[in-house]
Amino acid sequence: MLARKSIIPEEFGLPGLVSRMPRKPVFRDRVNKARFIAKNGSCNLAHKNIREQGRFLQDVFTTLVDLKWRFTLVIFTTTFVSSWLLFAMSWWLVAFAHGDLDPGRLGAVHCVTHVKSFASAFLFSIEVQVTIGFGGRMITEQCPAAITVLILQNIVGLIINAVMLGCIFMKTAQSNRRAETLIFSRHAVIAVRNNRLCFMIRIGDLRKSMIIGATVRLQVVRKTTTPEGEVIPIHQIDVQTESAVASNSLFLLAPLIICHVIDRNSPLYELSAMELQCSDLEVIVILEGVVETTGITTQARTSYVSEEIQWGHRFVPIVTEEEGVYSVDYSKFGNTVRVATPPCSARELDEKPSILIQTLQKSELSHQNSLRKRNSMRRNNSMRKGGSGGSSSGSLRRNNSAMLSPKVQFFTPAEGGQSVNAVT
């Protein structure tokens, strides 16, 4: 028995309709990749299997500065207490060798007066190294060994003070502390500026003291494979900015927008909006300069992954002039607004400039339509507000008259049935 033929033609069936539907390009899912630089500027890098640990001890001062505060304070306290105990033992040995600890020698001259035990020797060691000088204990000229120990303790104490206090000063005046007030926008944007597709970020300084000779460098970090098959997990590509082309430094008085024109030499040249979301690149931003008050070079860092790059957005202006003074509203520092931007890559824009023209024309038309709608709505609202006061009394009168004498229509047939007359 033959199968019954369907009433619906095959070309209008579900398989036929699905086969004729345009398919969107399918991109690979983005692999979750670890950040190379965190948002706060710290490097996401772990050093393992370092065999030559002794190299860190060859530069003790830098090692102490790089340590965390709790370790630095422990070393600071341990160093001073150990030196006091060491020289306390030396003073006790001097007194013991001279016989000052013998209670039978009452009238003899001691090397150090009133040093009769290890506790008193420890207190005298602290007085000598810290130069307190309470006046109860003092050295005499009877013992050349005591004079030698006094000279050694003074020299060692000065060295320890210089190293430890210098370490504490450098930790409190580190350049990364100044970088805490150098801020970056939460997101980066890609939009059209001067008829070119541009990658833009915003930077700012919260302090009134300026950063002298500020420079901004951009790098794209991505995993690449060479034609020979070599895999480079962290391939750093320098990105040119407009500020670097125009001058060597920035005048970071107010928040600035750093712009990178996506041209043929840019690593973002062949990426469209959808391909950018699927890519595993990371844009690193490095801001360097000299602190005006201290003269120390500081560096602030951040990075942007593909999820933090907004295509078709632009930063809102935050600098306004109020009463002869320029004012910066930092509450809008990272705010963006959507603008007309073609979703294609910069390479396609160079090959087909008409895409940009069509996008801008559509944006202009939509903007004009929105303005017309707003004007018409405002006009209607003003007419309603203006006519509501005068028409309210008239409407009440009409309602009252309608209640008193309602209209009743009587229809009489006319000649020929062509028309009907209404009589009220």
Salt bridges, closest charged atoms under 4 A:
GLU52 OE1 - ARG55 NE 2.28
ASP100 OD1 - HIS98 ND1 2.83
GLU127 OE2 - ARG137 NH1 3.38
ASP205 OD2 - ARG178 NH2 2.91
GLU270 OE2 - ARG347 NH1 2.87
GLU282 OE1 - LYS33 NZ 3.74
GLU288 OE2 - ARG217 NH2 3.72
GLU307 OE2 - ARG30 NH1 3.13
GLU308 OE2 - ARG35 NH1 2.99
GLU308 OE1 - LYS39 NZ 3.44
GLU351 OE2 - ARG347 NE 3.46
